[in-house]
Amino acid sequence: MAEEYTPPKVWTWDQENGGTFASINRPIAGATHDKALPVGSHPFQLYSQATPNGQKVTILFEELLAAGHADAEYDAWLIKIGDGHQFGSGFVEVNPNSKIPALLDRSGDTPVRVFESGAILLHLAEKFDAFLGPKAARAEMLSWLFWQMGSAPYLGGGFGHFYAYAPHKMEYPINRFAMETKRQLDVLDRNLAERAYMIGDDYTIADMAIWAWYGNLALGRQYGAAEFLQVESYENVQRWAKEIGARPAVIRGRMVNKTNGEPSEQLRERHSAEDFETQTWDKIGDGS
């Protein structure tokens, strides 16, 4: 039986306790150093890394371009969150919450900052009137988009943290968040039993947002937990995850700002479509 923990009357920050991400987690906001953000030549400047939240946005950009929206060209600059780039003064100006992704929309007369991945998806989809689904199903699409935004913390910050990143394996939090993750997979599986995509026959930003987390999980790319969670048993999620994962724009979007895995799957920065063809570590910046 685990030793009982009695919380103190006043919480204090133990900088050494926090697992894999202890060095970048802190109880205060704001910049830690001065560093301006680079700006490229395209209308949209994205500052990100290919975590699930980052992948949502690069997948949408690549889908917009594939659909013929030439004005959706973007520069994707690598923000190494493990190195604390998100605490630079320039990044904090774009996202005061110091989380990736962050977008600077320079397509108009005045640059507009957009932060939080769901807000970025909605901003771009409305701007290009694309991947929103039919108007009659708009409320359904928004419901699933916000379902993802509300659910992912249980998967990433809950299950993922305690299963893969916490300094010690603890039975209670792993079991608690595994149960919730499996419940969420069941929610998706039941919905996709009767629908090709989350709202029906239309592929939308809700699918992109959910796929970045749960599609990657179903395909065995998250936390090394595929067997533990029995992800293969969710047959409808598997079908949906594989179909979306095979889309060329999704394959490209997953590569952008990626710093792990096979080098051939990494495009650390993206400044034009040609970067996918000439992708090498020598030619693509490292974000430093």
C-alpha positions as CSV (number, residue, x, y, z in Angstrom):
1,M,0.0,0.0,0.0
2,A,1.3,3.4,-1.0
3,E,2.4,5.8,1.8
4,E,-0.3,8.2,2.6
5,Y,0.3,11.8,1.5
6,T,-0.9,14.7,3.7
7,P,-1.1,18.0,1.8
8,P,0.6,20.9,3.6
9,K,-1.6,23.9,4.6
10,V,0.2,26.0,2.0
11,W,1.6,24.5,-1.2
12,T,5.2,25.3,-2.2
13,W,6.9,24.7,-5.5
14,D,9.4,21.8,-5.4
15,Q,11.4,22.5,-8.6
16,E,13.0,19.0,-8.5
17,N,9.7,17.2,-8.4
18,G,7.9,16.9,-11.7
19,G,9.2,14.1,-13.9
20,T,10.2,14.5,-17.5
21,F,9.0,18.1,-17.8
22,A,10.1,19.4,-14.4
23,S,12.5,21.9,-16.0
24,I,9.9,23.7,-18.0
25,N,6.9,23.6,-15.6
26,R,6.5,26.5,-13.2
27,P,3.7,28.1,-11.2
28,I,4.2,31.6,-12.7
29,A,3.6,33.1,-16.2
30,G,5.6,35.6,-18.3
31,A,8.9,35.6,-20.2
32,T,12.1,34.3,-18.8
33,H,14.4,35.8,-21.4
34,D,14.4,38.3,-24.3
35,K,14.1,36.7,-27.7
36,A,12.3,38.0,-30.8
37,L,10.4,35.6,-33.0
38,P,11.5,35.2,-36.6
39,V,9.1,36.3,-39.3
40,G,8.9,34.8,-42.8
41,S,7.4,35.9,-46.0
42,H,4.0,34.2,-45.9
43,P,0.6,35.5,-44.6
44,F,0.7,33.1,-41.6
45,Q,3.5,32.7,-39.1
46,L,3.2,29.6,-37.0
47,Y,5.4,29.0,-33.9
48,S,5.0,25.4,-32.8
49,Q,6.3,21.9,-32.3
50,A,4.8,18.6,-33.5
51,T,3.0,17.6,-30.3
52,P,-0.6,16.6,-30.8
53,N,-1.7,20.2,-30.3
54,G,0.8,21.4,-32.8
55,Q,-0.1,18.7,-35.4
56,K,-3.7,19.9,-35.4
57,V,-2.7,23.2,-37.0
58,T,-0.1,22.0,-39.4
59,I,-2.5,19.3,-40.7
60,L,-5.2,22.0,-41.3
61,F,-2.7,24.2,-43.1
62,E,-1.7,21.4,-45.4
63,E,-5.3,20.4,-45.9
64,L,-6.2,24.0,-46.9
65,L,-3.3,24.1,-49.4
66,A,-4.3,20.7,-50.8
67,A,-7.8,22.0,-51.2
68,G,-6.6,24.9,-53.4
69,H,-6.5,27.7,-50.8
70,A,-3.2,29.2,-52.0
71,D,-3.6,32.1,-49.6
72,A,-3.1,29.7,-46.7
73,E,0.7,29.6,-47.2
74,Y,2.6,29.6,-44.0
75,D,5.9,29.6,-42.3
76,A,6.3,27.1,-39.4
77,W,9.0,27.9,-37.0
78,L,10.2,25.4,-34.5
79,I,9.7,26.2,-30.8
80,K,11.6,23.7,-28.7
81,I,9.5,23.4,-25.6
82,G,12.0,21.2,-23.9
83,D,14.5,24.1,-24.2
84,G,12.1,26.7,-22.9
85,H,11.7,28.6,-26.2
86,Q,8.0,29.2,-25.3
87,F,9.2,31.5,-22.5
88,G,11.0,33.9,-24.8
89,S,9.6,37.5,-24.8
90,G,8.5,37.3,-28.5
91,F,6.6,34.1,-28.0
92,V,4.9,35.3,-24.9
93,E,3.7,38.4,-26.8
94,V,1.9,36.0,-29.2
95,N,0.7,33.6,-26.5
96,P,0.7,34.8,-22.9
97,N,0.0,31.3,-21.8
98,S,3.4,30.1,-23.2
99,K,2.1,27.0,-24.9
100,I,2.4,25.8,-28.5
101,P,1.0,26.3,-31.0
102,A,0.8,30.1,-31.5
103,L,-0.2,31.8,-34.7
104,L,0.4,35.3,-36.0
105,D,-2.0,36.1,-38.8
106,R,-0.4,38.8,-41.0
107,S,-2.9,38.4,-43.9
108,G,-4.5,41.8,-43.1
109,D,-3.4,45.3,-42.4
110,T,-2.8,44.6,-38.7
111,P,-1.2,41.3,-37.4
112,V,-3.6,39.3,-35.3
113,R,-2.4,36.8,-32.7
114,V,-4.3,33.6,-32.2
115,F,-3.5,31.1,-29.4
116,E,-5.0,27.8,-28.2
117,S,-5.1,25.1,-30.9
118,G,-8.9,25.0,-31.1
119,A,-9.1,28.7,-31.6
120,I,-6.5,28.6,-34.3
121,L,-8.4,25.8,-36.1
122,L,-11.7,27.8,-35.9
123,H,-10.0,31.0,-37.0
124,L,-8.5,29.5,-40.1
125,A,-11.5,27.4,-41.0
126,E,-13.8,30.4,-40.8
127,K,-11.3,32.6,-42.7
128,F,-11.2,30.2,-45.6
129,D,-14.8,28.8,-45.2
130,A,-13.4,25.3,-45.3
131,F,-13.6,22.1,-43.2
132,L,-16.5,23.5,-41.1
133,G,-19.1,21.0,-42.4
134,P,-22.6,21.9,-43.5
135,K,-24.3,24.8,-41.6
136,A,-27.0,22.4,-40.4
137,A,-24.3,20.4,-38.6
138,R,-22.3,23.4,-37.3
139,A,-23.4,23.0,-33.7
140,E,-22.5,19.3,-33.9
141,M,-19.1,20.1,-35.3
142,L,-18.4,22.7,-32.6
143,S,-19.5,20.3,-29.9
144,W,-17.0,17.7,-31.0
145,L,-14.3,20.3,-31.4
146,F,-14.8,21.5,-27.9
147,W,-15.2,17.9,-26.6
148,Q,-11.6,17.4,-27.8
149,M,-10.4,20.5,-26.1
150,G,-12.0,19.5,-22.8
151,S,-11.0,15.8,-23.0
152,A,-7.4,15.9,-24.1
153,P,-6.1,17.1,-20.7
154,Y,-7.3,13.8,-19.2
155,L,-5.4,11.9,-21.9
156,G,-2.2,14.0,-22.2
157,G,-1.8,15.7,-18.8
158,G,-3.5,12.8,-17.0
159,F,-3.0,9.4,-18.4
160,G,0.1,10.3,-20.5
161,H,1.8,12.1,-17.7
162,F,1.4,9.4,-15.0
163,Y,1.9,6.4,-17.4
164,A,4.9,7.7,-19.3
165,Y,6.5,10.8,-17.7
166,A,5.9,10.9,-14.0
167,P,9.1,10.2,-11.8
168,H,7.4,7.2,-10.2
169,K,4.7,4.8,-11.4
170,M,1.6,5.2,-9.2
171,E,-1.3,2.8,-9.4
172,Y,-4.2,5.1,-8.5
173,P,-3.6,7.9,-11.0
174,I,-2.7,5.5,-13.8
175,N,-5.8,3.5,-13.2
176,R,-8.0,6.6,-12.8
177,F,-6.8,8.2,-16.1
178,A,-6.7,4.9,-18.0
179,M,-10.3,4.4,-17.2
180,E,-11.2,7.9,-18.4
181,T,-9.1,7.5,-21.6
182,K,-10.9,4.2,-22.4
183,R,-14.3,5.8,-21.7
184,Q,-13.4,8.6,-24.2
185,L,-12.3,6.0,-26.8
186,D,-15.6,4.3,-26.3
187,V,-17.4,7.6,-26.8
188,L,-15.6,8.0,-30.2
189,D,-16.1,4.4,-31.2
190,R,-19.8,4.6,-30.6
191,N,-20.1,7.8,-32.6
192,L,-18.0,6.5,-35.5
193,A,-20.0,3.3,-35.7
194,E,-22.6,5.2,-37.6
195,R,-20.6,8.0,-39.2
196,A,-17.6,8.1,-41.6
197,Y,-16.3,11.2,-39.8
198,M,-17.2,12.8,-36.5
199,I,-20.3,14.7,-37.8
200,G,-21.2,12.4,-40.7
201,D,-19.9,12.3,-44.3
202,D,-17.9,15.6,-44.0
203,Y,-14.3,15.8,-42.8
204,T,-13.9,18.8,-40.6
205,I,-11.6,20.5,-38.1
206,A,-13.2,18.4,-35.4
207,D,-11.8,15.3,-37.0
208,M,-8.3,17.0,-37.3
209,A,-8.4,18.0,-33.6
210,I,-9.5,14.7,-32.3
211,W,-7.3,12.7,-34.7
212,A,-4.1,14.4,-33.5
213,W,-4.7,13.0,-30.0
214,Y,-6.9,9.9,-30.3
215,G,-5.9,8.9,-33.9
216,N,-2.3,8.9,-33.0
217,L,-3.1,7.0,-29.8
218,A,-5.1,4.4,-31.7
219,L,-2.2,3.9,-34.2
220,G,0.2,3.2,-31.4
221,R,2.1,6.5,-31.5
222,Q,1.3,7.8,-28.0
223,Y,3.0,6.9,-24.7
224,G,3.8,3.3,-25.7
225,A,0.4,2.4,-24.3
226,A,-1.4,0.7,-27.2
227,E,-1.4,-2.8,-25.6
228,F,-2.1,-1.4,-22.1
229,L,-5.2,0.4,-23.4
230,Q,-6.2,-2.3,-25.9
231,V,-6.6,0.3,-28.6
232,E,-7.1,-2.3,-31.3
233,S,-10.4,-3.3,-29.8
234,Y,-12.0,0.1,-30.8
235,E,-12.7,-1.0,-34.4
236,N,-14.5,2.1,-35.6
237,V,-11.8,4.4,-34.1
238,Q,-9.2,2.2,-35.9
239,R,-10.9,2.5,-39.3
240,W,-11.3,6.3,-38.9
241,A,-7.7,6.8,-37.6
242,K,-6.2,4.8,-40.5
243,E,-8.2,6.5,-43.2
244,I,-7.3,10.0,-41.9
245,G,-3.7,9.0,-41.2
246,A,-3.3,8.0,-44.9
247,R,-4.3,11.4,-46.2
248,P,-1.3,13.1,-47.9
249,A,-2.0,16.4,-46.2
250,V,-2.1,14.6,-42.8
251,I,1.2,12.9,-43.5
252,R,2.8,16.2,-44.3
253,G,1.2,18.0,-41.4
254,R,2.6,15.4,-39.0
255,M,6.1,16.1,-40.2
256,V,6.2,19.8,-39.7
257,N,8.1,20.9,-36.6
258,K,8.8,17.3,-35.7
259,T,12.0,16.6,-33.7
260,N,11.7,12.9,-32.9
261,G,11.3,9.6,-34.7
262,E,12.8,8.8,-38.1
263,P,14.8,11.7,-39.7
264,S,12.8,11.1,-42.9
265,E,9.6,12.0,-41.0
266,Q,11.0,15.3,-39.6
267,L,10.6,18.7,-41.2
268,R,11.8,20.9,-38.4
269,E,10.8,24.1,-40.1
270,R,8.5,24.6,-43.1
271,H,8.7,27.6,-45.4
272,S,7.4,26.3,-48.7
273,A,5.8,23.1,-50.2
274,E,9.2,22.3,-51.7
275,D,10.7,21.8,-48.2
276,F,9.0,18.4,-48.1
277,E,10.9,17.4,-51.2
278,T,14.3,18.8,-50.1
279,Q,13.9,17.8,-46.5
280,T,17.2,17.2,-44.8
281,W,18.6,18.2,-41.4
282,D,21.3,20.2,-43.3
283,K,18.7,22.3,-45.2
284,I,16.0,22.7,-42.6
285,G,16.5,24.9,-39.6
286,D,16.7,23.5,-36.1
287,G,14.8,26.4,-34.5
288,S,17.7,27.6,-32.4
